[in-house]
């Protein structure tokens, strides 16, 4: 476990840039898009996309909280990430979710760095 902070994506232009990411990866019920960090970004920034297909707001928020905790336990390399979850993500036990998030984020960053 690392003490490296993980920020949130809040700027609209960042979300627009995530439409054409440098790297993408899909592992199980998760899809991750990655952009390289800006010159002043020292820690990763993460946004979450959990659609209505995942259930009512209570279920979507639970998935988002679990994803946020999984990212905190397995912090990625600096960059900007968008983590999208399918409905099956709600059924994963937490240990599987942590490993799936970690492998999807590292795979997306690796693919983005190869470009």
N, C-alpha and C positions, 0 to 999 in steps of 0.2 A: 504494500500500500504506500502511496506517495502523498506528500503534502502539497504537491503542485496544484494550484488553483485551476478550475475549469470555469470559463466565462460563458455567457449566453450571447447568442446572436440577436440583435435587436434592430439593426439598421436595415431599412428597406433595400438599399442598393446591394447589401450583402446577400439578401435573399434572391434578388434578381441575378446576381453573379452565380449563385448556386444552381441556377437552371442549366448552366454549361460548366460543370465541374471539371477539374483537372483529373480527378480519379473517382471511380465508382466501384462499389463492391456489393454483392448480395450474399449473405450467409443465412441460411434458414429463413426465418420470417422477417429478417431485417435487411434494409437496403441503406447504404451509406454513400453520401456524396462528399467529396473533399476538395477544398481550395487551399493553395499554399498560404502561409501566414504573411501578413503585411510586414513592412520593415520595423514597425514598433510593437508587433504582437509577440509577447514572450510566453504566452500560455494558450492552450487550445480554447476555441469557442465552439459551443455545440447548440444546435437547434433540433427540435424534435417535431416530427410530423406523424400524428396518430389520427387516422381518418375515422369517420363515423361508422365504417364497417366493423371497427373494433368494439362497438357497443355504445351504450349510453355514456354520458359525460363522466359518471362515476368510474366506469371501467377504463375509459381513455385516460383519465387523470391518474388512475392507479398504475397503468402501463407506463405513463410518462414519469411518475415518481420512481418506479423500479428501474427504468432506463437511466434516469439521472443518477441514481445511486450506483448502478453498475459502471457508469462512466467515471464516477468519482473514485471507485475502487480500482479501476483499471484505466488511469488517465492516458490519453493518446498523446502522440507527438504534437507539437504546435501546428496549428492550421485551423481551418474553419470547416466544421462538419455539419451535415444534415442527416439525422438518423430517422428513417421512416420505418414504421412497424406495421406488419400485417396482423390480422386478428389472432393468428396462431402464437404471437409473441406473449399474449396474456396467459397462455397455457404452459409456458416454459417454467421450470422451477428456477429459482434465483441463481444457482450455481451455473446452470446451462446458459442462462441469460447473460451473465457476466462474461463467460467464455465466448459466446456468440458475438456480443458487442465488441469485445477486444479484438477478435479475429477479423470482424468486418471493418472496423476502423483502421486497423493496421494494414489490411489488404488494400483499402481505398487509398490510403496515404502512399503506400508502395507503388501502386499503379500510377498515381499522380506524379510521383517523383521520377518515374521512368520516362515521362514525356519530354 
